[in-house]
Amino acid sequence: MFKKNYLKFFSIFLVILILIQFSYHQNLLDFYNLNFNFHDLKYSGSYLFLNNENIYEIYLDDPSSKKILGSQYPNYSVTSIYFHLPLGFFSFDFAILIWRIFSIFLLAHIYLIISDHNLKIPNKDFAIFAAMIFLILSKPFHTLINTGNFSIVCLWAYIFFFIGKKNNIFISLFISSIKYSFAPILFFYSLYKKNFFQIFLVILITILALVHFSYRFDFDLMKLIITPLHVGSTSTASGFLDFQTLLGNHPKNIFLRYSLIIITSLISLYLVLKYTQRNQLFDLSVVSILTILFYKHLYYDTSFLLPVLIYSFQVEIKKRYILNTIIFYYWFISYLNFFEFLRYWKSFMLFNNILLISCLVILILNNIKSNNRNEKYN
């Protein structure tokens, strides 16, 4: 009976997901009037690579070069070019189709991973179905799938890391390392869990990619490491609620500013890990929250609150209502056209920031109060 319900819910989810993707690809329906046309898909770098052209050099010479489509700026690690390399063999229109199909598989796999996890909640199949439907109807998700943004892959990698099998850690770490803003918290968590070999492999492959790219284009190795940060600082819009955006250019010293963000975020994670009894879903929720809380992320990265939404089914009803209301606000209300005039106000960002901190506090307090009911996750 339970398997029958699971298959029914999963089938309905998959049909809705495919219809959403198909409707956008065929311009049949646009729920949020997005029309972004995949401007974030990292296609240009890989296409240029296959044609023996260095996208980093092109951008540094002319940031508005027409060789770089949309806003496909090289603000990710050089490993992004190798990850997206298969797309470079095709036309951009066909690459879009491939990415849409790829994202369907990622979301379907996320559903399967979560369903296979022991959530210890009543009506588990319906709860997962409701959470996943809630996600794919949200504006952040629709923005992700219509810009071709890499965050959809990072969301899968985070869930794969915590709820998948242990031998999946390397894959998840490698994917997360491609987009710098997703790496610090997850890598520190991996150090805390003593995943030293997996971290070593990621660093080794990244170094090999850097050396290969540097040799191929005779491009300075240190410049290759730093350029994505420079490009990101000059080309990326303001974040939605993160401390990095709220700090702005303060302190003036860039090294001090980034050190302050990194050190504070890692201390916060350590304190949560040290003083709570935990499980995989709790840890995933905390790492997701801290990642989008501290490092610059645009609105669509609030999709990373999916684990928090699912975890909310493990807390008492009053706290669940608060968590769900905040997530509903992020996913359906905060980016309405009505808020256009104050979208980049620091006060609005601070308000959003406080709401996210509230989610984190609720999770921590619930975990502390439930020590006798939660199994310790080491």
HUNOR-V28555 format. One line per field, one symbol per residue. ss: DSSP state (h for helix, s for strand, l for the rest). psi: psi as a letter, one per 40 degrees, with the letter a starting at -180 (. if undefined). Layout:
# HUNOR-V28555
ss = ???
psi = ???
This chain:
# HUNOR-V28555
ss = lhhhhhhhhhhhhhhhhhhhhhhhhlllllllllllllllllhhhhhhhhllllhhhhhhhlllllllllllllllllhhhhhlhhhhhllhhhhhhhhhhhhhhhhhhhhhhhhhlllllllhhhhhhhhhhhhhllhhhhhhhhhlllhhhhhhhhhhhhhllhhhhhhhhhhhhhlhhhhhhhhhhhhhlllhhhhhhhhhhhhhhhhhhhhhhlllhhhhhhhhhhhhhhhlllllllhhhhhllllllhhhhhhhhhhhhhhhhhhhhhlllllhhhhhhhhhhhhhhhllllhhhhhhhhhhhhhhhhllhhhhhhhhhhhhhhhhhlllhhhhhhlllhhhhhhhhhhhhhhhhhhhhhhhhlllllllll
psi = dddddddddddddddddddddddddefdhgdefcfdffeehfdddddddeffihdddddddgdeheehibffigeiideddddedddeeiiddddddddddddddddddddddddeigdfiifddddddddddddeeiddddddeeefieddddddddddddeaideeddddddddedhdeeddddddddddeffdddddddddddddddddddddefhhdddddddddddddeehiiideidddddbfhidhdddddddddddddddddddddfiiiiddddddddddddeddihiideeedeedddddddeeiidddddddddddddddeddfiddeddedehddddddddddddddddddddddddfdeeiihh.
